[in-house]
Amino acid sequence: MIEFNHKYKKERYHKYPEKITFDKNCYSFETQVICGDESAEVKEILQNGILNPHIYKIYHTKKFFSDNKHLNKKQYRNDLNFLEKDTIGISNLVELTYLNINHKRKRFRFWSYEKPFASPLLYFLELTNKNARKDTKLTDFIKGAKLTYIQQAWFE
């Protein structure tokens, strides 16, 4: 849980700009799909395009390049194809209230199911809503929020 204290850098990610279609718990972003559990919070995050396949690709591309500076261009191209994901699953979104700094920034963790991994990956994220008040409901907070941090967890 030290992610927000160690290697934390606030960033600004853009919401998905195009139309998002959905069927039950699966949300289509052009040719890519994210399926979420039935929680109201996950639905809000996906319906509002806060978390979308483009953000996964941006995150993984940055991580890939920072972790693999020794590869040549051909190896980069081959390995970047691995980052393309057609379907992602999200579940177990939990607000980490003990890590929240104030009522305008909320921190969460969630499980992400991604090909070709057999087990889910743990991610941390931070949402910021400049218009939130102390009494703002979590789903309303998410509607007006922007993603300001995402990080895949790891063990050292």
Backbone as CSV, one residue per row, in Angstrom:
resi,resn,N_x,N_y,N_z,CA_x,CA_y,CA_z,C_x,C_y,C_z
1,MET,0.807,-1.205,0.000,0.000,0.000,0.000,0.848,1.266,0.000
2,ILE,2.129,1.121,-0.099,2.995,2.295,-0.094,3.039,2.995,-1.445
3,GLU,2.296,2.497,-2.426,2.312,3.072,-3.769,2.107,4.579,-3.770
4,PHE,1.221,5.075,-2.947,0.900,6.498,-2.977,1.941,7.341,-2.252
5,ASN,2.841,6.700,-1.543,3.915,7.429,-0.872,5.248,7.240,-1.581
6,HIS,5.363,6.170,-2.323,6.609,5.791,-2.980,6.370,5.802,-4.489
7,LYS,7.151,6.545,-5.231,7.022,6.653,-6.689,5.702,7.293,-7.107
8,TYR,5.099,8.096,-6.254,3.840,8.756,-6.597,4.115,10.000,-7.425
9,LYS,3.452,10.089,-8.553,3.534,11.280,-9.385,2.135,11.534,-9.935
10,LYS,1.553,12.640,-9.542,0.215,12.972,-10.000,0.266,13.267,-11.495
11,GLU,-0.639,12.638,-12.235,-0.730,12.843,-13.671,-2.165,13.190,-14.017
12,ARG,-2.363,13.513,-15.274,-3.718,13.839,-15.718,-4.046,12.995,-16.940
13,TYR,-4.993,12.114,-16.783,-5.440,11.256,-17.871,-6.772,11.791,-18.381
14,HIS,-6.977,11.678,-19.677,-8.216,12.174,-20.271,-9.272,11.075,-20.308
15,LYS,-10.518,11.484,-20.141,-11.627,10.547,-20.261,-11.757,10.123,-21.721
16,TYR,-12.372,8.990,-21.927,-12.577,8.477,-23.273,-13.515,9.430,-24.013
17,PRO,-13.092,9.973,-25.167,-13.866,11.024,-25.830,-15.007,10.538,-26.721
18,GLU,-14.977,9.296,-27.139,-15.975,8.774,-28.074,-17.149,8.149,-27.324
19,LYS,-18.130,7.709,-28.100,-19.302,7.066,-27.519,-18.919,5.700,-26.946
20,ILE,-19.416,5.428,-25.762,-19.193,4.143,-25.101,-20.515,3.387,-25.132
21,THR,-20.509,2.198,-25.699,-21.722,1.386,-25.703,-21.559,0.288,-24.664
22,PHE,-22.679,-0.124,-24.097,-22.571,-1.176,-23.087,-23.729,-2.143,-23.172
23,ASP,-23.447,-3.364,-22.759,-24.416,-4.443,-22.703,-24.172,-5.172,-21.389
24,LYS,-25.119,-5.082,-20.507,-25.007,-5.638,-19.157,-23.807,-5.022,-18.444
25,ASN,-22.757,-5.781,-18.200,-21.596,-5.255,-17.471,-20.378,-5.058,-18.359
26,CYS,-20.563,-5.104,-19.680,-19.449,-4.941,-20.614,-19.595,-3.636,-21.383
27,TYR,-18.521,-2.879,-21.428,-18.500,-1.559,-22.054,-17.558,-1.602,-23.247
28,SER,-18.069,-1.196,-24.421,-17.278,-1.241,-25.656,-16.691,0.118,-25.959
29,PHE,-15.386,0.129,-26.151,-14.629,1.312,-26.531,-14.049,0.994,-27.906
30,GLU,-14.768,1.321,-28.962,-14.405,0.949,-30.331,-14.286,-0.568,-30.418
31,THR,-13.073,-1.089,-30.610,-12.894,-2.539,-30.781,-12.484,-3.237,-29.493
32,GLN,-12.353,-2.493,-28.418,-11.916,-3.081,-27.152,-13.047,-3.040,-26.130
33,VAL,-13.033,-4.010,-25.232,-14.114,-4.160,-24.259,-13.532,-4.257,-22.853
34,ILE,-14.195,-3.571,-21.917,-13.887,-3.752,-20.497,-15.164,-4.231,-19.823
35,CYS,-15.075,-5.366,-19.156,-16.205,-5.898,-18.406,-15.941,-5.661,-16.925
36,GLY,-16.934,-5.144,-16.231,-16.773,-4.850,-14.816,-17.779,-5.591,-13.975
37,ASP,-17.525,-5.635,-12.689,-18.500,-6.257,-11.805,-19.718,-5.335,-11.694
38,GLU,-20.694,-5.733,-10.908,-21.960,-5.007,-10.867,-21.991,-3.848,-9.884
39,SER,-20.881,-3.501,-9.288,-20.895,-2.402,-8.321,-21.175,-1.072,-9.022
40,ALA,-21.885,-0.201,-8.341,-22.233,1.110,-8.903,-20.986,1.932,-9.204
41,GLU,-19.958,1.778,-8.389,-18.729,2.551,-8.580,-17.989,2.135,-9.857
42,VAL,-17.881,0.840,-10.103,-17.232,0.363,-11.335,-18.033,0.823,-12.549
43,LYS,-19.359,0.732,-12.462,-20.204,1.191,-13.577,-19.955,2.662,-13.881
44,GLU,-19.882,3.499,-12.861,-19.641,4.933,-13.076,-18.276,5.181,-13.713
45,ILE,-17.265,4.480,-13.237,-15.913,4.653,-13.786,-15.882,4.283,-15.264
46,LEU,-16.565,3.198,-15.634,-16.553,2.757,-17.028,-17.502,3.572,-17.899
47,GLN,-18.719,3.855,-17.432,-19.677,4.638,-18.217,-19.154,6.031,-18.530
48,ASN,-18.404,6.601,-17.607,-17.874,7.950,-17.808,-16.522,7.959,-18.517
49,GLY,-16.018,6.800,-18.887,-14.770,6.720,-19.636,-13.538,7.101,-18.840
50,ILE,-13.661,7.090,-17.512,-12.521,7.452,-16.659,-11.408,6.422,-16.809
51,LEU,-11.763,5.162,-16.751,-10.816,4.077,-16.983,-11.220,3.432,-18.299
52,ASN,-10.304,3.385,-19.249,-10.617,2.864,-20.575,-9.384,2.194,-21.169
53,PRO,-9.549,1.452,-22.270,-8.402,0.730,-22.851,-7.234,1.625,-23.243
54,HIS,-7.498,2.859,-23.646,-6.409,3.767,-24.015,-5.517,4.068,-22.812
55,ILE,-6.112,4.203,-21.643,-5.324,4.472,-20.435,-4.452,3.263,-20.101
56,TYR,-5.015,2.063,-20.237,-4.206,0.857,-20.033,-3.006,0.863,-20.975
57,LYS,-3.256,1.182,-22.251,-2.169,1.158,-23.237,-1.121,2.227,-22.919
58,ILE,-1.568,3.432,-22.583,-0.628,4.507,-22.224,0.211,4.077,-21.025
59,TYR,-0.446,3.568,-19.993,0.262,3.152,-18.782,1.280,2.054,-19.093
60,HIS,0.830,1.008,-19.782,1.724,-0.119,-20.051,2.850,0.261,-21.013
61,THR,2.590,1.155,-21.964,3.639,1.595,-22.885,4.715,2.364,-22.130
62,LYS,4.306,3.297,-21.265,5.284,4.043,-20.453,6.103,3.091,-19.587
63,LYS,5.410,2.159,-18.942,6.092,1.198,-18.072,7.039,0.325,-18.887
64,PHE,6.581,-0.119,-20.054,7.404,-0.971,-20.910,8.691,-0.265,-21.315
65,PHE,8.569,0.983,-21.770,9.755,1.707,-22.218,10.708,2.015,-21.066
66,SER,10.179,2.311,-19.901,11.074,2.598,-18.774,11.758,1.328,-18.258
67,ASP,11.093,0.180,-18.395,11.664,-1.084,-17.918,12.590,-1.766,-18.928
68,ASN,12.494,-1.380,-20.211,13.202,-2.108,-21.270,14.045,-1.198,-22.151
69,LYS,14.822,-0.356,-21.562,15.638,0.593,-22.326,16.723,-0.092,-23.149
70,HIS,17.015,-1.332,-22.849,18.090,-2.055,-23.523,17.658,-2.716,-24.839
71,LEU,16.357,-2.763,-25.157,15.889,-3.459,-26.354,16.139,-2.653,-27.624
72,ASN,16.285,-3.362,-28.759,16.399,-2.663,-30.041,15.001,-2.415,-30.617
73,LYS,14.915,-1.689,-31.753,13.613,-1.291,-32.310,12.746,-2.487,-32.688
74,LYS,13.344,-3.535,-33.258,12.564,-4.707,-33.646,11.974,-5.381,-32.408
75,GLN,12.757,-5.511,-31.359,12.254,-6.108,-30.123,11.138,-5.246,-29.530
76,TYR,11.284,-3.918,-29.610,10.226,-3.024,-29.135,8.919,-3.314,-29.855
77,ARG,8.980,-3.360,-31.196,7.761,-3.574,-31.981,7.111,-4.905,-31.629
78,ASN,7.897,-5.957,-31.541,7.342,-7.272,-31.209,6.721,-7.277,-29.819
79,ASP,7.408,-6.703,-28.870,6.912,-6.708,-27.495,5.748,-5.749,-27.283
80,LEU,5.658,-4.662,-28.055,4.539,-3.732,-27.908,3.225,-4.352,-28.364
81,ASN,3.280,-5.312,-29.280,2.057,-6.010,-29.683,1.415,-6.711,-28.492
82,PHE,2.228,-7.116,-27.535,1.744,-7.757,-26.320,0.838,-6.814,-25.513
83,LEU,1.039,-5.499,-25.660,0.273,-4.528,-24.880,-1.149,-4.346,-25.388
84,GLU,-1.437,-4.783,-26.611,-2.781,-4.665,-27.163,-3.691,-5.677,-26.480
85,LYS,-4.744,-5.192,-25.874,-5.670,-6.069,-25.171,-7.070,-5.821,-25.726
86,ASP,-7.756,-6.890,-26.159,-9.088,-6.689,-26.703,-10.166,-6.732,-25.628
87,THR,-9.919,-7.462,-24.543,-10.891,-7.544,-23.455,-10.169,-7.500,-22.113
88,ILE,-10.710,-6.682,-21.218,-10.156,-6.527,-19.872,-11.310,-6.685,-18.890
89,GLY,-11.067,-7.305,-17.767,-12.075,-7.422,-16.722,-11.650,-6.643,-15.484
90,ILE,-12.620,-6.025,-14.824,-12.336,-5.243,-13.617,-13.286,-5.687,-12.512
91,SER,-12.737,-5.881,-11.316,-13.590,-6.234,-10.179,-12.936,-5.790,-8.878
92,ASN,-13.698,-5.948,-7.809,-13.215,-5.697,-6.441,-12.634,-4.300,-6.255
93,LEU,-13.307,-3.293,-6.770,-12.885,-1.912,-6.538,-13.170,-1.565,-5.080
94,VAL,-12.143,-1.130,-4.375,-12.280,-0.789,-2.960,-11.653,0.576,-2.730
95,GLU,-12.415,1.468,-2.078,-11.855,2.765,-1.709,-10.913,2.567,-0.524
96,LEU,-9.739,3.129,-0.633,-8.738,3.039,0.436,-8.840,4.302,1.286
97,THR,-9.874,4.354,2.108,-10.187,5.572,2.857,-9.034,6.026,3.743
98,TYR,-8.265,5.095,4.257,-7.145,5.459,5.134,-6.002,6.135,4.372
99,LEU,-6.037,6.097,3.035,-5.014,6.764,2.231,-5.498,8.075,1.612
100,ASN,-6.785,8.381,1.793,-7.316,9.610,1.208,-6.744,10.825,1.918
101,ILE,-6.277,11.770,1.132,-5.676,12.990,1.670,-6.751,13.993,2.061
102,ASN,-7.752,14.145,1.208,-8.865,15.055,1.473,-10.088,14.572,0.701
103,HIS,-11.194,15.290,0.798,-12.435,14.843,0.168,-12.464,15.081,-1.342
104,LYS,-11.481,15.754,-1.896,-11.418,15.995,-3.340,-10.574,14.953,-4.080
105,ARG,-9.814,14.156,-3.342,-8.980,13.097,-3.925,-9.257,11.792,-3.194
106,LYS,-9.650,10.780,-3.949,-9.941,9.474,-3.358,-9.076,8.415,-4.034
107,ARG,-8.631,7.477,-3.227,-7.732,6.439,-3.715,-8.399,5.069,-3.604
108,PHE,-8.103,4.230,-4.592,-8.752,2.929,-4.717,-7.733,1.869,-5.105
109,ARG,-8.175,0.623,-4.967,-7.454,-0.503,-5.547,-8.498,-1.358,-6.247
110,PHE,-8.069,-2.069,-7.294,-8.976,-2.970,-7.994,-8.185,-4.095,-8.647
111,TRP,-8.911,-5.166,-8.969,-8.323,-6.295,-9.684,-8.607,-6.114,-11.164
112,SER,-7.606,-6.410,-11.991,-7.754,-6.335,-13.441,-7.390,-7.691,-14.035
113,TYR,-8.290,-8.203,-14.860,-8.069,-9.490,-15.513,-7.679,-9.204,-16.954
114,GLU,-6.434,-9.528,-17.304,-5.898,-9.191,-18.613,-5.264,-10.418,-19.250
115,LYS,-5.467,-10.545,-20.555,-4.775,-11.607,-21.287,-3.310,-11.239,-21.367
116,PRO,-2.414,-12.127,-21.323,-2.495,-13.583,-21.210,-2.295,-14.068,-19.779
117,PHE,-2.457,-13.189,-18.797,-2.180,-13.556,-17.407,-3.281,-14.447,-16.834
118,ALA,-2.884,-15.485,-16.121,-3.843,-16.412,-15.524,-4.463,-15.832,-14.257
119,SER,-3.735,-14.992,-13.573,-4.214,-14.399,-12.322,-4.493,-12.913,-12.533
120,PRO,-5.383,-12.355,-11.730,-5.642,-10.914,-11.860,-4.443,-10.090,-11.397
121,LEU,-4.367,-8.878,-11.910,-3.328,-7.930,-11.516,-3.951,-6.896,-10.597
122,LEU,-3.214,-6.464,-9.609,-3.697,-5.454,-8.669,-3.237,-4.080,-9.140
123,TYR,-4.173,-3.138,-9.180,-3.860,-1.761,-9.552,-4.312,-0.818,-8.445
124,PHE,-3.619,0.303,-8.350,-4.033,1.412,-7.497,-4.396,2.564,-8.416
125,LEU,-5.405,3.315,-8.028,-5.729,4.512,-8.794,-6.190,5.610,-7.868
126,GLU,-6.075,6.826,-8.373,-6.522,8.002,-7.633,-7.452,8.788,-8.541
127,LEU,-8.600,9.160,-8.006,-9.541,10.015,-8.714,-9.599,11.349,-7.998
128,THR,-9.667,12.426,-8.782,-9.742,13.771,-8.226,-10.997,14.449,-8.751
129,ASN,-11.772,15.021,-7.839,-12.972,15.773,-8.197,-12.889,17.116,-7.481
130,LYS,-12.585,18.168,-8.245,-12.399,19.500,-7.658,-13.676,20.070,-7.053
131,ASN,-14.839,19.547,-7.471,-16.116,20.073,-6.978,-16.699,19.259,-5.826
132,ALA,-16.000,18.251,-5.378,-16.521,17.383,-4.314,-16.531,18.103,-2.968
133,ARG,-17.518,17.712,-2.167,-17.598,18.191,-0.786,-17.491,16.977,0.130
134,LYS,-17.384,17.217,1.408,-17.251,16.104,2.363,-18.441,15.154,2.312
135,ASP,-19.636,15.681,2.009,-20.842,14.855,2.009,-21.205,14.299,0.629
136,THR,-20.334,14.436,-0.361,-20.606,13.929,-1.705,-20.605,12.400,-1.694
137,LYS,-21.683,11.808,-2.244,-21.751,10.350,-2.354,-20.649,9.871,-3.290
138,LEU,-20.193,8.654,-3.064,-19.082,8.123,-3.852,-19.417,8.062,-5.344
139,THR,-20.619,7.623,-5.702,-20.971,7.553,-7.129,-21.020,8.946,-7.749
140,ASP,-21.491,9.940,-7.013,-21.493,11.319,-7.520,-20.070,11.861,-7.620
141,PHE,-19.238,11.494,-6.678,-17.829,11.887,-6.729,-17.199,11.362,-8.019
142,ILE,-17.446,10.095,-8.325,-16.851,9.468,-9.510,-17.346,10.138,-10.786
143,LYS,-18.633,10.490,-10.854,-19.184,11.133,-12.062,-18.408,12.385,-12.445
144,GLY,-17.995,13.159,-11.465,-17.283,14.402,-11.745,-15.774,14.296,-11.631
145,ALA,-15.261,13.085,-11.500,-13.830,12.896,-11.229,-12.998,12.720,-12.493
146,LYS,-11.700,12.930,-12.307,-10.699,12.659,-13.340,-9.669,11.715,-12.741
147,LEU,-9.128,10.865,-13.583,-8.073,9.952,-13.151,-6.770,10.729,-13.067
148,THR,-6.138,10.712,-11.893,-4.882,11.445,-11.708,-3.711,10.527,-11.357
149,TYR,-3.977,9.238,-11.188,-2.890,8.306,-10.887,-3.363,6.886,-11.141
150,ILE,-2.513,6.100,-11.764,-2.763,4.662,-11.900,-1.413,3.964,-11.832
151,GLN,-1.385,2.849,-11.121,-0.132,2.108,-10.958,-0.440,0.642,-10.709
152,GLN,0.201,-0.220,-11.460,0.101,-1.647,-11.192,0.961,-1.945,-9.975
153,ALA,0.433,-2.716,-9.054,1.170,-3.041,-7.829,2.212,-4.105,-8.112
154,TRP,3.229,-4.105,-7.306,4.274,-5.115,-7.392,4.850,-5.330,-6.009
155,PHE,5.568,-6.416,-5.887,6.199,-6.743,-4.612,7.701,-6.600,-4.751
156,GLU,8.325,-6.025,-3.748,9.781,-5.861,-3.776,10.409,-6.667,-2.666
